[in-house]
């Protein structure tokens, strides 16, 4: 797994705030129907994204109760299709770059 970060606008308390989400990424692999020697191949393994942490970029300190809510939101964002795809795209770009 590799660690990556992305900046996201979080809808929080009726407004939005810019946050930085840190996450782990494991690249999947495509399915292979048959191996070169004719043996059966293997199924695809999807990409995996795992939430690590989130922090607001506008404030240095954040109350623990609100941090817990922010953690829950970020975890759900990464589980959602939009957040997952964005996280995977950023991680794949990072892997190509390095």
N, C-alpha and C positions, 0 to 999 in steps of 0.2 A: 504494500500500500504506500501511496505517496500523499504528502500533506499539501493542501492548496488553500487559498483564500480568495474570497470574492466580496465585492461591495454591492449591497442591495438596499433599496429604499424599503423600509419596513413601515407598514401602516400601523401606527401605535397611538392609542389614546386620541383618535380622531384626526391625527396629523400623520406626517411621515417623518422618519428619521433615517439617516444613513448609518448602516451598520456594516461591520465586516464579519463574515462568517468563515470560520476555519473548519475544514472537513478533510477526511481521508478519502482517497479514490483508488479503486482497484479496477484496472482496465479489463474488460471482458475479452472474449475471443469469438470469432464467427464459427458457425457450424461447418462441419466437413462431412459431406455425404459418404465419400469413400476415400481411403488412403491410396497412395500411389500404387501399392501392390494389390489393390482390389479389396482389401479388408474393409469391413464397415468402419465408418468414421465416428464422429462424436457430436453431441448436441452443442449448441451455442451456450456460452457463459455470458450473462449480461454484465454490464458495468455495475460497480457497487459504489455508492456514496454513503459515507457515515459522518454524521454530525460530530464535531469536536467542541467548538465554542463559538460564541458570538459576543461582540462588544460594540457599543455605540461609538461612533467616531466623533460626535459633537461634545461628549462629556467625559471627564476623567473618572468620576465616580458615579455609581448607579446603585440605588437601593436594592437589597437582596431580593425583596418580593418582586420588584419589577424585572430584575435580572432573570428570575425564574420564568416569568411570563415570556420574556424575550427569548430565552433558551427554547421554550416549548414552541414558540412561533417559528424559530429558525429550523428546528428539527422537522416540523410539519412542512415548511417551505421546501426543504431538501427532499422530502418524501413525495411532494406534489410533482406532477409531470413537468411543469414549467421550471421549477427550481432544480429538479434533477437534471434535466437537459442542459440548462445553463451551467450547472456545476460540472457536468461531464465534458461539455465543450471547452470550458476554461481549463480543466485538468488536461485534456488531450492536447490543447494548444501549448500548455506548459511543457508537456512531455516531448513534443516535437521540437520546441525551442531549445531544450537543454539536452 
